[in-house]
Amino acid sequence: MSGEVDISFLQHDTLEAAKNLLGKEIVTETDGGLTSGFITEVEAYLGLEDRAAHTFGGKVTKKNEKMFNSFGHIYVYTMHGHNCMNFLTKDKEHPEGILIRGIEPNAGKDIMIQRRGREKNLTDGPGKLTKALGIRRDLHNGMELNNDILKLMEGKVPAIIEATKRIGIDTKEEAVDFPYRFIVKGNPHVSRFKGKIDENNGWKY
């Protein structure tokens, strides 16, 4: 594996940070097993002014309180019984974050298969990848990146980054149309993948 990522880029523009996360390798060591995957799909949430963000309007609740932290922490919430993981950007006054929606499995794929109970579609969705990586809200919500449990490493470089609308926010008025979802074009390890798989799964190198 390559070196640990300097995560200071997360404190700046959230949309740019989201694109910069594509290709980075998430490495986890949980339940005695090491697993990892390259980030293929992310969604940016721009905090106070973004109706689709959990921090829209600035109200702090028991559910979203871990979003009001500085960049480099993680926020894990539960949706329909699934854990979803976000990397925080900016600072406590600008509670923005990036949902990790898809990864391409790398290390410990056999462990991922065991955790998920299946071999296909292991990590092409936010709840799927957390289960595969062993990330849980009750254990990991609010912790910092680059610790003994979860590290962000240098990985691959996308050939083409594609921007689309975010998924599953149909009731959020104007936010529905914001092109804040970014994917590695032609990589099959993303939500609702359709079409042709690009050469080398869409990685430049």
C-alpha positions in Angstrom: 0.0 0.0 0.0 1.1 3.6 -0.6 1.6 6.3 1.9 -0.9 7.9 4.2 -2.8 10.8 2.8 -2.3 14.3 4.1 -6.0 15.1 4.7 -5.5 18.9 5.0 -7.3 19.2 1.6 -10.5 18.4 3.4 -10.5 21.8 5.1 -11.0 23.8 1.9 -13.7 23.6 -0.8 -16.0 20.6 -0.2 -16.7 20.0 -3.9 -13.1 19.9 -4.8 -12.3 17.8 -1.8 -15.0 15.3 -2.9 -13.3 14.9 -6.3 -9.9 14.6 -4.7 -11.1 11.7 -2.6 -11.8 9.6 -5.7 -9.1 6.9 -6.0 -7.9 7.3 -2.4 -7.8 3.9 -0.6 -9.8 3.5 2.6 -8.1 0.9 4.9 -9.8 -0.5 7.9 -8.7 -2.8 10.7 -11.8 -3.9 12.5 -12.7 -7.2 14.2 -9.2 -8.4 13.6 -9.5 -8.1 9.9 -7.8 -5.8 7.4 -9.9 -4.6 4.5 -9.5 -1.8 1.9 -11.0 -0.3 -1.2 -10.4 2.5 -3.6 -13.1 5.3 -3.5 -15.2 5.3 -6.7 -18.2 7.4 -5.8 -18.9 10.3 -3.4 -21.6 12.9 -2.7 -20.9 16.3 -1.3 -23.2 18.0 1.2 -22.8 21.7 1.7 -24.1 22.2 5.1 -26.3 25.1 6.3 -27.5 26.1 2.8 -28.0 22.6 1.3 -31.5 21.2 1.9 -30.2 17.7 1.4 -27.6 18.0 4.2 -28.2 16.8 7.7 -26.9 20.2 9.0 -29.2 22.3 6.8 -30.4 25.3 8.8 -27.7 24.7 11.5 -29.9 22.9 14.1 -27.9 20.4 16.2 -29.6 17.2 17.1 -28.6 13.9 18.7 -28.4 12.4 15.2 -26.2 15.0 13.5 -24.1 16.4 16.4 -21.0 14.7 15.1 -21.2 16.7 11.9 -20.4 19.8 13.9 -16.7 19.0 14.1 -13.6 20.0 12.3 -12.4 18.5 9.0 -10.9 15.0 9.1 -13.5 13.5 11.4 -16.1 10.9 10.3 -19.8 11.1 10.7 -21.7 7.8 10.6 -25.5 7.8 10.4 -28.0 5.0 10.0 -30.5 4.9 7.2 -33.0 2.0 6.8 -30.8 -0.1 9.2 -27.6 0.6 7.2 -24.6 2.6 8.3 -23.5 5.4 6.0 -20.1 7.1 6.4 -19.1 10.7 5.7 -15.8 12.5 5.9 -16.1 16.0 7.4 -14.7 19.0 5.6 -14.2 22.6 6.7 -14.9 23.4 10.4 -17.5 23.5 13.1 -19.0 26.7 11.8 -19.3 25.2 8.3 -20.6 21.7 8.9 -20.1 20.1 5.5 -19.2 16.6 4.5 -18.7 14.0 1.8 -20.7 10.7 1.8 -18.6 7.8 0.6 -21.0 6.0 -1.7 -18.8 3.4 -3.4 -15.4 1.7 -3.3 -13.6 -0.9 -5.4 -12.5 -3.7 -3.1 -8.8 -4.3 -2.8 -7.4 -5.9 0.4 -9.3 -8.5 2.4 -12.0 -9.2 -0.2 -12.7 -12.6 1.4 -13.5 -10.8 4.7 -15.8 -8.4 2.9 -17.6 -11.4 1.3 -18.0 -13.0 4.7 -19.3 -9.8 6.3 -21.8 -9.2 3.4 -22.8 -12.8 2.9 -22.4 -12.4 -0.9 -19.8 -12.2 -3.6 -21.4 -9.7 -6.0 -22.2 -6.0 -5.5 -20.1 -6.0 -2.3 -19.4 -2.2 -2.0 -21.5 -0.4 -4.6 -23.6 1.7 -2.1 -23.0 3.6 1.1 -24.5 0.9 3.4 -22.8 -2.0 1.6 -19.3 -0.6 1.8 -19.5 0.2 5.6 -20.6 -3.3 6.3 -17.8 -4.7 4.1 -15.2 -2.5 5.9 -16.6 -3.1 9.4 -17.6 0.5 10.1 -20.5 1.0 12.5 -22.2 4.1 13.9 -22.2 2.9 17.5 -18.4 2.3 17.4 -16.9 4.7 15.0 -19.2 7.8 14.7 -17.1 11.0 15.5 -13.6 9.5 15.3 -10.8 11.1 13.4 -9.4 9.7 10.2 -5.9 8.1 10.1 -6.0 6.2 13.3 -5.5 2.5 14.1 -9.0 1.6 12.8 -9.4 3.6 9.6 -6.7 5.2 7.4 -6.9 7.1 4.1 -4.0 6.1 1.8 -2.8 7.2 -1.6 -4.3 4.9 -4.2 -5.3 5.3 -7.9 -6.1 8.2 -10.2 -9.4 8.4 -12.1 -9.1 8.9 -15.9 -12.4 10.8 -16.0 -14.5 12.2 -13.2 -18.2 12.4 -13.9 -20.6 14.7 -12.0 -24.3 13.8 -11.6 -27.2 14.6 -9.4 -27.2 13.0 -5.9 -29.2 9.8 -5.2 -32.2 9.4 -2.9 -33.0 13.0 -2.1 -36.1 13.5 -4.2 -38.0 15.6 -1.6 -35.2 18.2 -1.1 -36.6 20.9 -3.6 -33.8 22.7 -5.5 -31.1 20.5 -3.9 -32.4 17.6 -6.0 -30.7 19.1 -9.1 -27.3 20.0 -7.7 -24.5 18.0 -9.5 -22.7 17.1 -6.3 -22.3 13.3 -6.9 -18.9 12.4 -8.4 -17.9 9.0 -9.8 -15.0 7.4 -11.6 -16.5 7.1 -15.1 -16.8 3.5 -16.3 -16.1 2.0 -12.9 -18.6 -0.8 -12.1 -18.3 -0.4 -8.3 -20.8 2.5 -8.0 -24.5 2.8 -7.2 -26.8 1.8 -10.0 -24.0 1.2 -12.5 -25.2 0.9 -16.1 -23.4 1.0 -19.4 -19.9 -0.1 -20.4 -17.0 -0.8 -18.0 -14.1 1.4 -19.1 -10.6 0.1 -19.6 -8.8 -0.5 -16.3 -12.2 0.1 -14.5 -11.8 3.8 -15.3 -8.5 4.4 -13.6 -5.8 6.4 -15.3 -3.2 4.5 -13.2 
